[in-house]
Amino acid sequence: MAKPVQAQIFPRFDWILALLVAMLMGIGLMNLYSSSMALGEDLYITQGVWLGLGLGLVTASSLLDYRTYERWAYIVYGAVVFLLILVMVVGTRLNGAQRWLNFGFFMLQPSELMKPAIILVTARYFSDLPHKVDGNDLKDLIRPMMLLFVPSSLIMLQPDLGTSLMVIFIFFTMVLFEGMKARTIVGMGITTILSAPLAWSFLLKDYQKQRILSFLDLEKDPYGPGWQVRQSLIAFGSGGIAGKGYLDGTQVQMGFVPYHESDFAAVNWAEEHGFIGMMVLIGLYTALIGWSLHIARSSRDRFGMLVAVGVAAMIFWHVFVNLGMVLGMLPVVGLTLPLVSYGGSSVITVMLGIALLVNISIRRHLLR
């Protein structure tokens, strides 16, 4: 007599994935405790609650066949688009941006939910079509790009350049994995370059332009937009090889680095734990992304494979852009470091991605 699916799950549970995620969560809480000491707030406790809710999502996802998400992909996508529209109407405005829905006991940022939503709907779209061995051309991409255009435009209007870019990066990573003809890639690249002046003139807000100009010349306004990155670089350099020691960082503990609990969380870790600590952190992210691609490679169906690739892309681009901006190699766009930065919506988004990976990993052994 065959065992029920639930009885087969735990022996097949992906313990490697669980260990990598647990280590990153541990580093995140440890780092946030240090940031909390500098801020005088117990942010690590709130973060622990969000991580607990995220683990609950992972557990619940383990009991639900991920092919259910395939059937509901368009509905999930539509629901998040509705929330993005709702934000434009009744959203809460903070720091000049209207990105949040206030539910009283917590603030929801729907743009974060679009990351797993775009993964699901893109995977569903391409899994419904025959795979093209020679790659897709521009005509094949018109419909899926409409699925991208609507939410990315709504997110840009909030304005939230960073999240909009993440949604775009995730989508095109999945499209490249699915296959694109070389002439299509070249054509889209040329179009992007030629449209850059128009984006600068009509799309970017003044503060976003200032961030880009500051990135190109940090010395132009060292006490304005360039202040944060300059202090970040000082903190990285002062950490040296082994760091100043836990809770002993000066740049963060003395308040020189803004947003060290969220977008610039890596700065606190680098100052306290140095080059060695950063190599450990980057190594864990590399292992997590690599393992996600392993799950994609061993998935039993195309939808699961594309979803796993999408989650890997989400983690990769977050880490790449976040570390790039805190090191002054990319403009500051306000992106968190997965499982390390403070933020409820960010934590839930990443944990939703992890939940999908766990589900796909388990059911690659159960699918017939």
N, C-alpha and C positions, 0 to 999 in steps of 0.2 A: 504493500500500500504506500503510495507516494506521500511524503511529508508535506504539510501546508507550507506556503511560501515563507510565512513568518518564522517557521522552525528552521528554514534553510538560510535565513539572513545572517544570523550572528556568526556562524562558522565562516561565512563568506565576507564578513565585514572587512573593509579596507583599513587595516590597522596602520599601514604606512601613511596613508592620507591623514588619518586621525592624529598620528604622532606629529606630523609636520604642522598641522593646524594648531594642535595643543601647544607646541613650542612657540609658535608665533603669537598665540594668545597670551602665553606666559610673559613673553618679552614685552608685549603691548601693555599689560597690566603693571608690570614692573616699571616700565618707562613712564607710564601715566601716573603712578604713585609719586615718582620723582617730580614730574610736572605739577602735580597737585600740591606738593610742598612749596613750590615756588609761587603758585597762585593763591594758596590758602583755601583751596576748595577740594572736597572729596570726590573729584571727578572719576577716580578709579572705581568707586563703588557703583556709580551709575553705569560706567562702562561694563562692569561685571554683570549687572542686571541685563544689559543688552546682549552680552555674549551668552548669558544663560538662555535668553529667549531664542537666540540664534541656534544654540545647541538643541533646543526643543524642536525647531524647524527641521534640523538635520535628522533627529530621531523620527519625527513624523514622516519625513520624506522617505526614510528607509522602509516604511511599511506600505508605501504607495508606489505602484508601478509608474516609472517616469513616462511611459507611453501615454499615460493620462494627460500629462502636460502637453504632449503633442496634439491631442484632440482639442485641448483648451487654449492653445497658443494664441490664436487670433482674438479670443475673448479676453485673455490676460492683457494682450497688447492694447486692445480697445479700451479696457478699464483704466490702464495707466495713462493713455492719451486723454481720456475724460478727466482724470485727476490733474493733468497738466493744464487743461483748459480751465478747470475749476480754480487752480492757483492764480491764473490771470484775472479771475473775477473777484474772488474772496480771499486770496492768499495774504499771508502776513508779510509785511515788508521789514527787513532788517538790513542795516548797513547798505542801504541804497538798492537792495535787490528783493524782488518779490518771488520767493522760491518755496515757501513753506505753507502748509495747512496746519492751523492751530486747532488741536483736538482737546485742548485744556490740559490734560495730563501729559501730553507729549506733542512734539512738533514733527510732522512728517514732510519729508522732501521727496515729492513724487518723481523728480528727475532722476534720483538714484534708482528708483524701481524700474526705470526704463532700460537700464543696463541688462538685467536678466530678461526683461520683456523682449528687447530687441534680439537677444540670443535665441529665445524660444521661437519667435515668429520668423526669423531668418532661417533657422534650422528647419522649421516646418515647411517654409516655402520651397527650399531647395530639395528637401527629402520627398516632396510631392512630385517632383519632376525627374525625368530620366537624367542620369549623370552624363554630361558632355565630356568625352575623353579629350577633345581638342580645346576645351575651355569655353567660357561664355564670352559673347561679344556685347557691345553696348545695348543692342536691341533686347538681349536677354535680361539685362539689368534694370530696364526702365521700371518695371513693376516693383521689384524689391527696393529700388531706390526711392520710390514714392513712400514705401513703408518707413524708410529712414528720414525722408525730408520732413514729414509732418512733425514728429516728436523733436527732432533736432532743431527745427525752426522755433517751436514753442519754447524750448529750453533756452535758446539764444535770446528770446524776447524777455526773459526773466530779469536781468541777463545772467547767464551762467555759461561762459565760454568753455571752461574746463570740462564740465559734465557733457556739454554738447559734443566736444571733441572726442571724449571717451566713447560715446555712443557711436560716433562716426568711425573711430578707429576699430572698435569691436566688429562692427558690421563689415568693413572692408577686409579685415583679417580673415573673417569667415568666408567672404567672397573669394579672396585670393586662394584660400585653402580649397575651396570648391573648384576653382580653376578659372582663369581669365586668359583670353588671347593676348599675346604680346602687344599687338597694335592697339588693343583696348586700353591696356595699362599705360602705354606711352601717350595715347590720346588724352586720357583722363589726367595724366601728370601735367601735360602741356596746358590743358584747360585750367587746372588749379593754379598754375603759375601765372597765367595771363589774367585770371580773375582776382589775383591778390590785391592789385590796386583798388579795385571796386570794393572788395571786402574792407580794406582799410578806410576808405572814404565813407561808406554807407552802412557797414555792418558793425564795426567795432565801436564801443563807447570810448569816451575820452580817457577814463581811468585804465581801460585795457590798452589803449595806445601808449599811455605813460609807462605801463609795465614793460611793454616791448621796447620802448626807447631806453628805459632804465637798464634792461637786459643788455642792450647793445653798448651802453656806456654807463657803467655803475658810478663813475666819478662825476657824471654830469650833475647829479643831484643826490649827493651821498647821505643827506639827512631827510630826503623825501622818499620816493619810491624805491631807491637803491638801498635804504637803510637796512631792511630786513635781510636781504641777501648778503650784504657786507658783514652783518653780525653773524649770520649763518656760517659764512666762510671762516670767520675768526674762530668760531666755536669748533668747527671741524679741525682746523689747524691746531688749536690748543689741546685737542684730545690726544694728539700724538699717536704712538703705536698702541699703547695699552689703555689710554684714557686717564682721566683725573680721578676716577673712582666714583662709585655709586653715591648719588646725592651731593657730590662735591664739585659739580660743574659750576663755573662762575658766570658764563654768558647767559645761561638759562636761569639759574637760581637767583641772579641779581636783576633779572627782568630785561636784559638787552635784546632778547630774541622774541618778537611777538608770535603768537599762535604756535608756540612750541608744544602745545598739547594736541594740536590737530594737524594742519597742513605741514608744519615744520617739526613734526615729532622726531624725525630722523636726526635732527640737530642735537637734541638732548641725548639721544643714545650715542651718537658719535663723540660728543664731548666727554661723556662719562666712561665710555668703553673703548674709544679710540678706533684705530684701523682694524684691529683684531675683531672687535665687537661688530663693526660694520661688515666685515667679511663673513662673519657668522650669520648676520641678518640676511645679507644678499645670498649667501649659500642656501639658506632655508627657502627663500623665495624661488631661487633657481630650481631647487629640488621639487617644490610644490608645482611650479609650472611644468617641469619635466614629467612629473608623475601624472599631471592632468592630461598631457599629450599621450602618455602611455595608456591611460584609461580610454582616450579617444581612439587610439590605434587598436585596442582590443575590444572595442564595443561591437556588439552583434548586429547593429543596424545603423543606417546612415544618419537618422535623426540624433541618436545618442552620440555618435561620433562628432557631429557638427556642434552639438550643445557643449560637449567637453572642450572642443577647440575654442568655442566662444568664451567659456569660463577662463580657460588658460589665457586667452587674449585680454580679458578684463583685468586679470591679476597682473599680467606682464605690463600693459600700458600704464596702469596705475603706478606700479613700482618705477618704471622707466621715467615717466614724466615727473613724478614726485621727487625722486632723487636728482633728476636733471635740474629741476627748478631750485632745490635747496643748495645745490652746488654751483648755481649761477650759469649752468650750461643751457638752460631753457628759460623762457619767460615764466614768471609766477602766474599760474592760472587757478590756484586754489583747489588742489586735488589731495586727497588723503592717502596715507600709506596703509594698505590693507591689513586689518586686524591689529594695527599698532596705533594709528591715530584715533583720537577721541571723536565720537559722533554716532548717534543711534542709527540714523538712516544708512550711513556708510557701513556700519557693522552688519546690519540686517541684510543689506545688498550682497556683501561678500559671503555671508553665511548662507544665503539663498543659493549662490553659486556653488558653494561647498556641498550643500544638500543635493544639488543636481549631480555633482560628481560622485558622491556616495551612492546615490541611487543607481547611476549608470554602472558604477564599478560592481555593485552587488549583483545587478541583473544581467551582467554579461555572462554570469555563471548559470543563471536561471532560465534565460530565453531558450526556446527550442528552435 
